[in-house]
Amino acid sequence: MSADQPTVLLVEDEPAQREVLSYNLAADGFRVLTASNGEDALMLVAEDTPDIIVLDWMMPNTSGIEVCRQLKTRNATRAIPIIMLSARSEELDRVRGLETGADDYVVKPYSVVELLARVRAQLRRTRPATVGERLEYDDIVLDSETHRVTRRDKPLKLGPTEFRLLSTFMEKPGRVWSREQLLDRVWGRDIYVDTRTVDVHIGRLRKALCVHGGDDPLRTVRGAGYALG
Protein backbone atom coordinates (compact mmCIF):
# COMPACT_ATOMS: atom_id res chain seq x y z
CA MET A 1 0.00 0.00 0.00
CA SER A 2 1.22 3.53 -0.74
CA ALA A 3 -0.13 6.99 -0.08
CA ASP A 4 -1.57 7.16 -3.58
CA GLN A 5 -3.53 3.89 -3.42
CA PRO A 6 -6.25 4.07 -0.78
CA THR A 7 -7.37 0.88 0.97
CA VAL A 8 -11.05 -0.08 1.19
CA LEU A 9 -12.30 -2.75 3.58
CA LEU A 10 -15.44 -4.32 2.08
CA VAL A 11 -17.57 -6.22 4.60
CA GLU A 12 -20.35 -8.15 2.86
CA ASP A 13 -21.66 -11.65 3.67
CA GLU A 14 -23.22 -12.27 0.24
CA PRO A 15 -20.47 -13.77 -2.01
CA ALA A 16 -21.93 -12.46 -5.30
CA GLN A 17 -22.27 -8.89 -3.97
CA ARG A 18 -18.80 -9.07 -2.43
CA GLU A 19 -17.24 -10.22 -5.70
CA VAL A 20 -18.93 -7.54 -7.83
CA LEU A 21 -18.04 -4.72 -5.46
CA SER A 22 -14.49 -5.95 -4.92
CA TYR A 23 -13.92 -6.13 -8.68
CA ASN A 24 -15.28 -2.62 -9.29
CA LEU A 25 -13.36 -1.06 -6.40
CA ALA A 26 -10.11 -2.64 -7.61
CA ALA A 27 -10.82 -1.50 -11.18
CA ASP A 28 -11.30 2.03 -9.83
CA GLY A 29 -7.80 2.03 -8.34
CA PHE A 30 -8.43 0.91 -4.77
CA ARG A 31 -6.59 -1.72 -2.78
CA VAL A 32 -9.40 -3.96 -1.53
CA LEU A 33 -9.59 -6.01 1.66
CA THR A 34 -12.66 -8.20 2.12
CA ALA A 35 -14.45 -9.80 5.05
CA SER A 36 -17.61 -11.91 5.06
CA ASN A 37 -18.56 -11.26 8.70
CA GLY A 38 -18.19 -8.74 11.48
CA GLU A 39 -15.64 -10.70 13.50
CA ASP A 40 -13.22 -10.96 10.57
CA ALA A 41 -13.78 -7.29 9.78
CA LEU A 42 -12.73 -6.21 13.28
CA MET A 43 -9.62 -8.42 13.11
CA LEU A 44 -8.67 -7.03 9.70
CA VAL A 45 -9.00 -3.43 10.88
CA ALA A 46 -6.66 -4.21 13.78
CA GLU A 47 -4.09 -5.78 11.44
CA ASP A 48 -4.28 -3.47 8.42
CA THR A 49 -6.06 -0.17 9.03
CA PRO A 50 -8.09 0.76 5.93
CA ASP A 51 -8.76 4.28 4.68
CA ILE A 52 -12.50 3.62 4.40
CA ILE A 53 -14.96 0.81 5.20
CA VAL A 54 -17.97 -0.28 3.15
CA LEU A 55 -20.07 -2.23 5.64
CA ASP A 56 -23.20 -4.33 5.23
CA TRP A 57 -25.73 -3.94 8.05
CA MET A 58 -27.36 -7.38 7.99
CA MET A 59 -24.80 -10.05 8.85
CA PRO A 60 -24.98 -13.12 11.10
CA ASN A 61 -23.51 -12.97 14.62
CA THR A 62 -21.86 -9.53 14.77
CA SER A 63 -23.99 -7.15 12.73
CA GLY A 64 -22.67 -4.24 10.71
CA ILE A 65 -24.24 -1.79 13.14
CA GLU A 66 -22.29 -3.43 16.01
CA VAL A 67 -19.04 -3.36 14.02
CA CYS A 68 -19.65 0.34 13.33
CA ARG A 69 -20.37 1.03 17.01
CA GLN A 70 -17.18 -0.69 18.15
CA LEU A 71 -14.96 1.06 15.62
CA LYS A 72 -16.41 4.49 16.34
CA THR A 73 -15.81 4.14 20.11
CA ARG A 74 -12.08 3.39 19.69
CA ASN A 75 -9.60 6.24 19.37
CA ALA A 76 -7.50 4.35 16.82
CA THR A 77 -10.38 3.73 14.41
CA ARG A 78 -13.07 6.37 15.01
CA ALA A 79 -11.80 8.59 12.18
CA ILE A 80 -12.15 5.87 9.52
CA PRO A 81 -15.15 6.75 7.33
CA ILE A 82 -17.83 4.05 7.22
CA ILE A 83 -20.44 3.69 4.47
CA MET A 84 -23.30 1.47 5.65
CA LEU A 85 -25.10 -0.75 3.13
CA SER A 86 -28.60 -1.90 4.01
CA ALA A 87 -31.86 -3.15 2.55
CA ARG A 88 -33.57 -1.17 5.33
CA SER A 89 -34.93 1.94 3.67
CA GLU A 90 -37.07 3.33 6.50
CA GLU A 91 -36.06 6.74 7.83
CA LEU A 92 -35.68 5.39 11.39
CA ASP A 93 -33.17 2.80 10.14
CA ARG A 94 -31.16 5.47 8.34
CA VAL A 95 -31.16 7.60 11.49
CA ARG A 96 -30.07 4.65 13.61
CA GLY A 97 -27.21 3.86 11.24
CA LEU A 98 -25.99 7.46 11.19
CA GLU A 99 -26.37 7.87 14.95
CA THR A 100 -24.23 4.78 15.48
CA GLY A 101 -21.46 6.63 13.65
CA ALA A 102 -21.82 5.71 9.98
CA ASP A 103 -20.66 8.54 7.72
CA ASP A 104 -23.00 7.61 4.88
CA TYR A 105 -25.93 5.22 4.33
CA VAL A 106 -26.70 3.49 1.04
CA VAL A 107 -29.93 1.53 0.51
CA LYS A 108 -29.93 -1.75 -1.45
CA PRO A 109 -30.34 -2.20 -4.35
CA TYR A 110 -27.84 0.51 -5.26
CA SER A 111 -25.87 1.65 -8.29
CA VAL A 112 -22.22 0.56 -8.14
CA VAL A 113 -21.27 3.82 -9.89
CA GLU A 114 -23.04 5.83 -7.20
CA LEU A 115 -21.39 3.82 -4.42
CA LEU A 116 -17.93 4.41 -5.92
CA ALA A 117 -18.73 8.13 -6.07
CA ARG A 118 -19.71 8.09 -2.39
CA VAL A 119 -16.49 6.28 -1.48
CA ARG A 120 -14.48 8.95 -3.27
CA ALA A 121 -16.52 11.72 -1.62
CA GLN A 122 -15.62 10.38 1.82
CA LEU A 123 -11.95 10.05 0.88
CA ARG A 124 -11.95 13.61 -0.45
CA ARG A 125 -12.66 14.63 3.13
CA THR A 126 -10.21 12.33 4.93
CA ARG A 127 -7.45 11.52 2.40
CA PRO A 128 -7.73 14.10 -0.39
CA ALA A 129 -4.40 13.26 -2.05
CA THR A 130 -5.59 9.76 -2.90
CA VAL A 131 -8.42 11.05 -5.10
CA GLY A 132 -6.42 13.63 -7.05
CA GLU A 133 -7.16 16.66 -4.90
CA ARG A 134 -4.86 19.71 -4.80
CA LEU A 135 -3.38 20.31 -1.35
CA GLU A 136 -2.09 23.62 -0.01
CA TYR A 137 -0.15 24.48 3.12
CA ASP A 138 1.27 27.98 3.58
CA ASP A 139 3.27 28.60 0.37
CA ILE A 140 3.47 24.90 -0.61
CA VAL A 141 1.09 23.50 -3.25
CA LEU A 142 0.89 19.79 -4.06
CA ASP A 143 -1.09 18.60 -7.07
CA SER A 144 -1.66 14.89 -6.53
CA GLU A 145 -3.08 14.40 -10.02
CA THR A 146 -0.06 15.75 -11.91
CA HIS A 147 2.45 14.85 -9.16
CA ARG A 148 3.79 18.41 -9.12
CA VAL A 149 4.85 20.41 -6.10
CA THR A 150 5.61 24.12 -5.92
CA ARG A 151 6.74 26.45 -3.17
CA ARG A 152 6.49 30.20 -3.64
CA ASP A 153 5.28 29.34 -7.16
CA LYS A 154 8.62 27.68 -7.96
CA PRO A 155 8.66 23.98 -8.93
CA LEU A 156 10.30 21.50 -6.58
CA LYS A 157 11.91 18.21 -7.60
CA LEU A 158 10.75 15.39 -5.31
CA GLY A 159 11.36 11.67 -5.60
CA PRO A 160 8.33 9.32 -5.37
CA THR A 161 8.91 8.55 -1.68
CA GLU A 162 9.38 12.22 -0.76
CA PHE A 163 6.19 13.05 -2.69
CA ARG A 164 4.21 10.44 -0.71
CA LEU A 165 5.69 11.70 2.57
CA LEU A 166 4.69 15.27 1.75
CA SER A 167 1.19 14.13 0.71
CA THR A 168 0.79 12.42 4.08
CA PHE A 169 1.95 15.49 6.01
CA MET A 170 -0.18 17.91 3.95
CA GLU A 171 -3.37 15.89 4.43
CA LYS A 172 -3.11 16.42 8.20
CA PRO A 173 -1.00 19.49 9.01
CA GLY A 174 0.04 19.61 12.65
CA ARG A 175 -0.41 15.88 13.23
CA VAL A 176 2.66 14.13 14.63
CA TRP A 177 3.49 10.94 12.71
CA SER A 178 5.74 8.31 14.27
CA ARG A 179 8.36 6.61 12.10
CA GLU A 180 6.33 3.38 12.24
CA GLN A 181 3.16 5.16 11.09
CA LEU A 182 5.03 6.77 8.20
CA LEU A 183 6.48 3.39 7.20
CA ASP A 184 2.97 1.89 7.10
CA ARG A 185 1.45 4.81 5.19
CA VAL A 186 4.25 5.55 2.72
CA TRP A 187 6.14 2.28 2.22
CA GLY A 188 3.36 -0.22 3.10
CA ARG A 189 2.90 -2.83 5.80
CA ASP A 190 4.14 -5.69 3.66
CA ILE A 191 7.54 -4.13 2.94
CA TYR A 192 10.34 -4.28 5.49
CA VAL A 193 12.23 -1.00 5.77
CA ASP A 194 14.39 0.10 8.68
CA THR A 195 12.96 3.07 10.60
CA ARG A 196 16.19 4.97 9.98
CA THR A 197 15.23 5.02 6.30
CA VAL A 198 12.41 7.38 7.27
CA ASP A 199 14.96 9.85 8.68
CA VAL A 200 16.96 9.72 5.44
CA HIS A 201 13.92 10.53 3.29
CA ILE A 202 12.75 13.24 5.71
CA GLY A 203 16.18 14.82 5.26
CA ARG A 204 15.80 14.69 1.47
CA LEU A 205 12.31 16.18 1.69
CA ARG A 206 13.54 19.01 3.90
CA LYS A 207 16.34 19.79 1.44
CA ALA A 208 13.92 19.81 -1.51
CA LEU A 209 11.41 22.04 0.28
CA CYS A 210 14.07 24.62 1.15
CA VAL A 211 15.96 24.60 -2.16
CA HIS A 212 14.62 28.07 -3.06
CA GLY A 213 14.94 29.42 0.49
CA GLY A 214 12.34 29.75 3.21
CA ASP A 215 12.01 28.13 6.61
CA ASP A 216 11.92 24.37 7.09
CA PRO A 217 8.19 23.59 7.50
CA LEU A 218 8.82 20.12 8.98
CA ARG A 219 9.04 19.73 12.73
CA THR A 220 10.92 17.00 14.59
CA VAL A 221 9.14 15.99 17.78
CA ARG A 222 11.67 14.33 20.06
CA GLY A 223 10.69 10.78 20.92
CA ALA A 224 7.49 10.98 18.82
CA GLY A 225 8.22 11.60 15.15
CA TYR A 226 7.61 14.33 12.58
CA ALA A 227 4.93 16.87 11.74
CA LEU A 228 4.22 19.59 9.18
CA GLY A 229 3.88 22.89 10.99
Secondary structure, DSSP 4 states (H G I P E B T S, - for coil): --TTS-EEEEE-S-HHHHHHHHHHHHHTT-EEEEESSHHHHHHHHHHS--SEEEEES--SSS-HHHHHHHHHTSTTTTTS-EEEEES--SHHHHHHHHHTT-SEEEESS--HHHHHHHHHHHHHHH-GGGGT-EEEETTEEEETTTTEEEETTEEE---HHHHHHHHHHHHSTT--B-HHHHIIIII-TTS---HHHHHHHHHHHHHHHTTTS----EEEETTTEEEE-
